[in-house]
Amino acid sequence: MVTLGKEGSKIYTKNKYFHCPAMKLKAIDTTGAGDSFAAGFITAFFKKNNLKDCLKLGIQSASNCITKFGGF
C-alpha cells in the first residue's frame, strides 16, 4: 500500500493493482492524516471488505481528518 497525499492511494497485490484518487478538499491541517487513513483501511479490512473499498474508507477517514485543525 502506498499513500500519495492529494493523489490518493495505491495498493499492489501479487496479481492486482488498485488506485483510488483523493477527494478534492481544501486541507486545513494534515496532522494525523496517515494515522486516520490507516484506521479507516484497517477497520474496513477487518470487516472483510475488498481492498478497493478498504482504500476508499481509508481516504474518507483521512479526508475527514484534514478538514479540521489538529489531529482529530
Backbone atoms as SQL, in Angstrom:
CREATE TABLE atoms (id INTEGER PRIMARY KEY, chain TEXT, resi INTEGER, resn TEXT, atom TEXT, x REAL, y REAL, z REAL);
INSERT INTO atoms VALUES
  (1, 'A', 1, 'MET', 'N', 0.845, -1.153, 0.000),
  (2, 'A', 1, 'MET', 'CA', 0.000, 0.000, 0.000),
  (3, 'A', 1, 'MET', 'C', 0.899, 1.226, 0.000),
  (4, 'A', 2, 'VAL', 'N', 0.488, 2.233, -0.774),
  (5, 'A', 2, 'VAL', 'CA', 1.224, 3.489, -0.845),
  (6, 'A', 2, 'VAL', 'C', 0.216, 4.627, -0.744),
  (7, 'A', 3, 'THR', 'N', 0.443, 5.536, 0.183),
  (8, 'A', 3, 'THR', 'CA', -0.397, 6.731, 0.242),
  (9, 'A', 3, 'THR', 'C', 0.326, 7.843, -0.500),
  (10, 'A', 4, 'LEU', 'N', -0.443, 8.625, -1.244),
  (11, 'A', 4, 'LEU', 'CA', 0.124, 9.627, -2.128),
  (12, 'A', 4, 'LEU', 'C', -0.392, 11.039, -1.864),
  (13, 'A', 5, 'GLY', 'N', -0.867, 11.286, -0.659),
  (14, 'A', 5, 'GLY', 'CA', -1.377, 12.619, -0.335),
  (15, 'A', 5, 'GLY', 'C', -2.537, 12.997, -1.231),
  (16, 'A', 6, 'LYS', 'N', -2.447, 14.144, -1.857),
  (17, 'A', 6, 'LYS', 'CA', -3.552, 14.640, -2.695),
  (18, 'A', 6, 'LYS', 'C', -3.765, 13.817, -3.964),
  (19, 'A', 7, 'GLU', 'N', -2.877, 12.863, -4.230),
  (20, 'A', 7, 'GLU', 'CA', -3.028, 11.980, -5.391),
  (21, 'A', 7, 'GLU', 'C', -3.780, 10.692, -5.061),
  (22, 'A', 8, 'GLY', 'N', -4.113, 10.479, -3.791),
  (23, 'A', 8, 'GLY', 'CA', -4.874, 9.300, -3.397),
  (24, 'A', 8, 'GLY', 'C', -4.008, 8.225, -2.796),
  (25, 'A', 9, 'SER', 'N', -4.316, 6.983, -3.122),
  (26, 'A', 9, 'SER', 'CA', -3.538, 5.858, -2.600),
  (27, 'A', 9, 'SER', 'C', -3.584, 4.709, -3.597),
  (28, 'A', 10, 'LYS', 'N', -2.595, 3.818, -3.460),
  (29, 'A', 10, 'LYS', 'CA', -2.491, 2.646, -4.328),
  (30, 'A', 10, 'LYS', 'C', -2.221, 1.431, -3.463),
  (31, 'A', 11, 'ILE', 'N', -2.656, 0.299, -3.957),
  (32, 'A', 11, 'ILE', 'CA', -2.332, -0.963, -3.303),
  (33, 'A', 11, 'ILE', 'C', -1.971, -1.972, -4.385),
  (34, 'A', 12, 'TYR', 'N', -0.950, -2.724, -4.093),
  (35, 'A', 12, 'TYR', 'CA', -0.466, -3.747, -5.012),
  (36, 'A', 12, 'TYR', 'C', -0.558, -5.102, -4.327),
  (37, 'A', 13, 'THR', 'N', -1.058, -6.091, -5.037),
  (38, 'A', 13, 'THR', 'CA', -1.025, -7.463, -4.567),
  (39, 'A', 13, 'THR', 'C', -0.235, -8.262, -5.602),
  (40, 'A', 14, 'LYS', 'N', -0.131, -9.531, -5.384),
  (41, 'A', 14, 'LYS', 'CA', 0.608, -10.371, -6.317),
  (42, 'A', 14, 'LYS', 'C', 0.012, -10.311, -7.722),
  (43, 'A', 15, 'ASN', 'N', -1.304, -10.214, -7.818),
  (44, 'A', 15, 'ASN', 'CA', -1.979, -10.274, -9.119),
  (45, 'A', 15, 'ASN', 'C', -2.790, -9.037, -9.487),
  (46, 'A', 16, 'LYS', 'N', -2.916, -8.077, -8.566),
  (47, 'A', 16, 'LYS', 'CA', -3.797, -6.936, -8.817),
  (48, 'A', 16, 'LYS', 'C', -3.140, -5.635, -8.391),
  (49, 'A', 17, 'TYR', 'N', -3.702, -4.550, -8.908),
  (50, 'A', 17, 'TYR', 'CA', -3.267, -3.199, -8.566),
  (51, 'A', 17, 'TYR', 'C', -4.513, -2.336, -8.528),
  (52, 'A', 18, 'PHE', 'N', -4.665, -1.534, -7.494),
  (53, 'A', 18, 'PHE', 'CA', -5.792, -0.611, -7.387),
  (54, 'A', 18, 'PHE', 'C', -5.269, 0.784, -7.066),
  (55, 'A', 19, 'HIS', 'N', -5.900, 1.775, -7.652),
  (56, 'A', 19, 'HIS', 'CA', -5.617, 3.179, -7.324),
  (57, 'A', 19, 'HIS', 'C', -6.939, 3.847, -7.007),
  (58, 'A', 20, 'CYS', 'N', -6.991, 4.571, -5.922),
  (59, 'A', 20, 'CYS', 'CA', -8.165, 5.362, -5.567),
  (60, 'A', 20, 'CYS', 'C', -7.722, 6.810, -5.439),
  (61, 'A', 21, 'PRO', 'N', -8.352, 7.701, -6.190),
  (62, 'A', 21, 'PRO', 'CA', -7.974, 9.116, -6.111),
  (63, 'A', 21, 'PRO', 'C', -8.422, 9.733, -4.793),
  (64, 'A', 22, 'ALA', 'N', -7.754, 10.783, -4.412),
  (65, 'A', 22, 'ALA', 'CA', -8.133, 11.519, -3.200),
  (66, 'A', 22, 'ALA', 'C', -9.370, 12.355, -3.476),
  (67, 'A', 23, 'MET', 'N', -10.053, 12.718, -2.414),
  (68, 'A', 23, 'MET', 'CA', -11.194, 13.621, -2.533),
  (69, 'A', 23, 'MET', 'C', -10.660, 15.038, -2.717),
  (70, 'A', 24, 'LYS', 'N', -11.341, 15.824, -3.502),
  (71, 'A', 24, 'LYS', 'CA', -10.937, 17.212, -3.729),
  (72, 'A', 24, 'LYS', 'C', -11.437, 18.076, -2.576),
  (73, 'A', 25, 'LEU', 'N', -10.522, 18.436, -1.687),
  (74, 'A', 25, 'LEU', 'CA', -10.855, 19.208, -0.500),
  (75, 'A', 25, 'LEU', 'C', -9.803, 20.276, -0.257),
  (76, 'A', 26, 'LYS', 'N', -10.170, 21.261, 0.541),
  (77, 'A', 26, 'LYS', 'CA', -9.189, 22.231, 0.999),
  (78, 'A', 26, 'LYS', 'C', -8.652, 21.723, 2.336),
  (79, 'A', 27, 'ALA', 'N', -7.384, 21.379, 2.350),
  (80, 'A', 27, 'ALA', 'CA', -6.775, 20.864, 3.577),
  (81, 'A', 27, 'ALA', 'C', -6.531, 22.008, 4.558),
  (82, 'A', 28, 'ILE', 'N', -6.981, 21.819, 5.781),
  (83, 'A', 28, 'ILE', 'CA', -6.747, 22.785, 6.854),
  (84, 'A', 28, 'ILE', 'C', -5.467, 22.415, 7.601),
  (85, 'A', 29, 'ASP', 'N', -5.329, 21.132, 7.926),
  (86, 'A', 29, 'ASP', 'CA', -4.168, 20.639, 8.676),
  (87, 'A', 29, 'ASP', 'C', -4.034, 19.150, 8.390),
  (88, 'A', 30, 'THR', 'N', -2.870, 18.715, 7.949),
  (89, 'A', 30, 'THR', 'CA', -2.674, 17.301, 7.605),
  (90, 'A', 30, 'THR', 'C', -2.177, 16.452, 8.778),
  (91, 'A', 31, 'THR', 'N', -2.098, 17.047, 9.967),
  (92, 'A', 31, 'THR', 'CA', -1.686, 16.284, 11.145),
  (93, 'A', 31, 'THR', 'C', -2.631, 15.108, 11.367),
  (94, 'A', 32, 'GLY', 'N', -2.087, 13.920, 11.444),
  (95, 'A', 32, 'GLY', 'CA', -2.887, 12.729, 11.718),
  (96, 'A', 32, 'GLY', 'C', -3.529, 12.087, 10.504),
  (97, 'A', 33, 'ALA', 'N', -3.308, 12.636, 9.316),
  (98, 'A', 33, 'ALA', 'CA', -3.956, 12.095, 8.118),
  (99, 'A', 33, 'ALA', 'C', -3.535, 10.649, 7.849),
  (100, 'A', 34, 'GLY', 'N', -2.264, 10.356, 7.992),
  (101, 'A', 34, 'GLY', 'CA', -1.791, 8.990, 7.757),
  (102, 'A', 34, 'GLY', 'C', -2.364, 8.007, 8.757),
  (103, 'A', 35, 'ASP', 'N', -2.409, 8.408, 10.012),
  (104, 'A', 35, 'ASP', 'CA', -2.999, 7.547, 11.038),
  (105, 'A', 35, 'ASP', 'C', -4.486, 7.338, 10.781),
  (106, 'A', 36, 'SER', 'N', -5.172, 8.394, 10.362),
  (107, 'A', 36, 'SER', 'CA', -6.600, 8.281, 10.061),
  (108, 'A', 36, 'SER', 'C', -6.830, 7.364, 8.864),
  (109, 'A', 37, 'PHE', 'N', -5.971, 7.492, 7.854),
  (110, 'A', 37, 'PHE', 'CA', -6.070, 6.602, 6.695),
  (111, 'A', 37, 'PHE', 'C', -5.912, 5.154, 7.143),
  (112, 'A', 38, 'ALA', 'N', -4.881, 4.891, 7.936),
  (113, 'A', 38, 'ALA', 'CA', -4.620, 3.528, 8.398),
  (114, 'A', 38, 'ALA', 'C', -5.798, 2.986, 9.197),
  (115, 'A', 39, 'ALA', 'N', -6.364, 3.804, 10.067),
  (116, 'A', 39, 'ALA', 'CA', -7.500, 3.363, 10.881),
  (117, 'A', 39, 'ALA', 'C', -8.696, 3.008, 10.008),
  (118, 'A', 40, 'GLY', 'N', -8.980, 3.840, 9.015),
  (119, 'A', 40, 'GLY', 'CA', -10.096, 3.545, 8.109),
  (120, 'A', 40, 'GLY', 'C', -9.856, 2.291, 7.298),
  (121, 'A', 41, 'PHE', 'N', -8.650, 2.154, 6.767),
  (122, 'A', 41, 'PHE', 'CA', -8.305, 0.976, 5.969),
  (123, 'A', 41, 'PHE', 'C', -8.404, -0.289, 6.805),
  (124, 'A', 42, 'ILE', 'N', -7.799, -0.277, 7.980),
  (125, 'A', 42, 'ILE', 'CA', -7.782, -1.469, 8.834),
  (126, 'A', 42, 'ILE', 'C', -9.191, -1.844, 9.286),
  (127, 'A', 43, 'THR', 'N', -9.998, -0.847, 9.611),
  (128, 'A', 43, 'THR', 'CA', -11.389, -1.119, 10.005),
  (129, 'A', 43, 'THR', 'C', -12.120, -1.839, 8.883),
  (130, 'A', 44, 'ALA', 'N', -12.001, -1.329, 7.665),
  (131, 'A', 44, 'ALA', 'CA', -12.670, -1.954, 6.517),
  (132, 'A', 44, 'ALA', 'C', -12.105, -3.348, 6.252),
  (133, 'A', 45, 'PHE', 'N', -10.814, -3.508, 6.401),
  (134, 'A', 45, 'PHE', 'CA', -10.163, -4.794, 6.157),
  (135, 'A', 45, 'PHE', 'C', -10.680, -5.863, 7.122),
  (136, 'A', 46, 'PHE', 'N', -10.770, -5.513, 8.405),
  (137, 'A', 46, 'PHE', 'CA', -11.250, -6.484, 9.385),
  (138, 'A', 46, 'PHE', 'C', -12.741, -6.753, 9.262),
  (139, 'A', 47, 'LYS', 'N', -13.455, -5.878, 8.566),
  (140, 'A', 47, 'LYS', 'CA', -14.876, -6.133, 8.292),
  (141, 'A', 47, 'LYS', 'C', -15.045, -6.908, 6.985),
  (142, 'A', 48, 'LYS', 'N', -13.917, -7.406, 6.446),
  (143, 'A', 48, 'LYS', 'CA', -13.905, -8.272, 5.258),
  (144, 'A', 48, 'LYS', 'C', -14.300, -7.550, 3.972),
  (145, 'A', 49, 'ASN', 'N', -14.060, -6.238, 3.879),
  (146, 'A', 49, 'ASN', 'CA', -14.289, -5.513, 2.634),
  (147, 'A', 49, 'ASN', 'C', -13.199, -5.860, 1.632),
  (148, 'A', 50, 'ASN', 'N', -13.481, -5.667, 0.336),
  (149, 'A', 50, 'ASN', 'CA', -12.431, -5.886, -0.653),
  (150, 'A', 50, 'ASN', 'C', -11.406, -4.754, -0.549),
  (151, 'A', 51, 'LEU', 'N', -10.239, -4.951, -1.124),
  (152, 'A', 51, 'LEU', 'CA', -9.141, -3.992, -0.949),
  (153, 'A', 51, 'LEU', 'C', -9.465, -2.606, -1.501),
  (154, 'A', 52, 'LYS', 'N', -10.187, -2.541, -2.603),
  (155, 'A', 52, 'LYS', 'CA', -10.539, -1.236, -3.165),
  (156, 'A', 52, 'LYS', 'C', -11.442, -0.464, -2.196),
  (157, 'A', 53, 'ASP', 'N', -12.383, -1.145, -1.588),
  (158, 'A', 53, 'ASP', 'CA', -13.248, -0.485, -0.609),
  (159, 'A', 53, 'ASP', 'C', -12.475, -0.091, 0.645),
  (160, 'A', 54, 'CYS', 'N', -11.471, -0.900, 1.006),
  (161, 'A', 54, 'CYS', 'CA', -10.608, -0.539, 2.141),
  (162, 'A', 54, 'CYS', 'C', -9.872, 0.764, 1.852),
  (163, 'A', 55, 'LEU', 'N', -9.356, 0.910, 0.626),
  (164, 'A', 55, 'LEU', 'CA', -8.688, 2.154, 0.241),
  (165, 'A', 55, 'LEU', 'C', -9.653, 3.331, 0.312),
  (166, 'A', 56, 'LYS', 'N', -10.860, 3.129, -0.188),
  (167, 'A', 56, 'LYS', 'CA', -11.857, 4.210, -0.178),
  (168, 'A', 56, 'LYS', 'C', -12.168, 4.662, 1.241),
  (169, 'A', 57, 'LEU', 'N', -12.339, 3.716, 2.157),
  (170, 'A', 57, 'LEU', 'CA', -12.635, 4.094, 3.543),
  (171, 'A', 57, 'LEU', 'C', -11.440, 4.779, 4.183),
  (172, 'A', 58, 'GLY', 'N', -10.240, 4.325, 3.856),
  (173, 'A', 58, 'GLY', 'CA', -9.036, 4.998, 4.348),
  (174, 'A', 58, 'GLY', 'C', -8.968, 6.436, 3.874),
  (175, 'A', 59, 'ILE', 'N', -9.260, 6.652, 2.601),
  (176, 'A', 59, 'ILE', 'CA', -9.250, 8.010, 2.033),
  (177, 'A', 59, 'ILE', 'C', -10.333, 8.871, 2.676),
  (178, 'A', 60, 'GLN', 'N', -11.515, 8.308, 2.879),
  (179, 'A', 60, 'GLN', 'CA', -12.594, 9.070, 3.519),
  (180, 'A', 60, 'GLN', 'C', -12.207, 9.481, 4.932),
  (181, 'A', 61, 'SER', 'N', -11.583, 8.579, 5.647),
  (182, 'A', 61, 'SER', 'CA', -11.175, 8.868, 7.017),
  (183, 'A', 61, 'SER', 'C', -10.105, 9.961, 7.050),
  (184, 'A', 62, 'ALA', 'N', -9.105, 9.848, 6.191),
  (185, 'A', 62, 'ALA', 'CA', -8.048, 10.864, 6.124),
  (186, 'A', 62, 'ALA', 'C', -8.617, 12.205, 5.660),
  (187, 'A', 63, 'SER', 'N', -9.538, 12.173, 4.710),
  (188, 'A', 63, 'SER', 'CA', -10.147, 13.405, 4.213),
  (189, 'A', 63, 'SER', 'C', -10.904, 14.127, 5.312),
  (190, 'A', 64, 'ASN', 'N', -11.613, 13.374, 6.128),
  (191, 'A', 64, 'ASN', 'CA', -12.326, 13.964, 7.258),
  (192, 'A', 64, 'ASN', 'C', -11.339, 14.612, 8.227),
  (193, 'A', 65, 'CYS', 'N', -10.207, 13.981, 8.426),
  (194, 'A', 65, 'CYS', 'CA', -9.193, 14.477, 9.360),
  (195, 'A', 65, 'CYS', 'C', -8.598, 15.812, 8.899),
  (196, 'A', 66, 'ILE', 'N', -8.286, 15.928, 7.602),
  (197, 'A', 66, 'ILE', 'CA', -7.564, 17.127, 7.133),
  (198, 'A', 66, 'ILE', 'C', -8.442, 18.357, 6.987),
  (199, 'A', 67, 'THR', 'N', -9.735, 18.217, 7.165),
  (200, 'A', 67, 'THR', 'CA', -10.614, 19.380, 7.059),
  (201, 'A', 67, 'THR', 'C', -10.799, 20.086, 8.391),
  (202, 'A', 68, 'LYS', 'N', -10.070, 19.626, 9.404),
  (203, 'A', 68, 'LYS', 'CA', -10.140, 20.216, 10.741),
  (204, 'A', 68, 'LYS', 'C', -8.727, 20.542, 11.216),
  (205, 'A', 69, 'PHE', 'N', -8.624, 21.444, 12.145),
  (206, 'A', 69, 'PHE', 'CA', -7.329, 21.799, 12.705),
  (207, 'A', 69, 'PHE', 'C', -6.963, 20.820, 13.810),
  (208, 'A', 70, 'GLY', 'N', -5.761, 20.275, 13.749),
  (209, 'A', 70, 'GLY', 'CA', -5.291, 19.328, 14.751),
  (210, 'A', 70, 'GLY', 'C', -5.594, 17.903, 14.325),
  (211, 'A', 71, 'GLY', 'N', -5.001, 16.966, 14.976),
  (212, 'A', 71, 'GLY', 'CA', -5.167, 15.555, 14.597),
  (213, 'A', 71, 'GLY', 'C', -6.411, 14.919, 15.158),
  (214, 'A', 72, 'PHE', 'N', -7.560, 15.217, 14.607),
  (215, 'A', 72, 'PHE', 'CA', -8.827, 14.657, 15.095),
  (216, 'A', 72, 'PHE', 'C', -9.212, 13.457, 14.303);
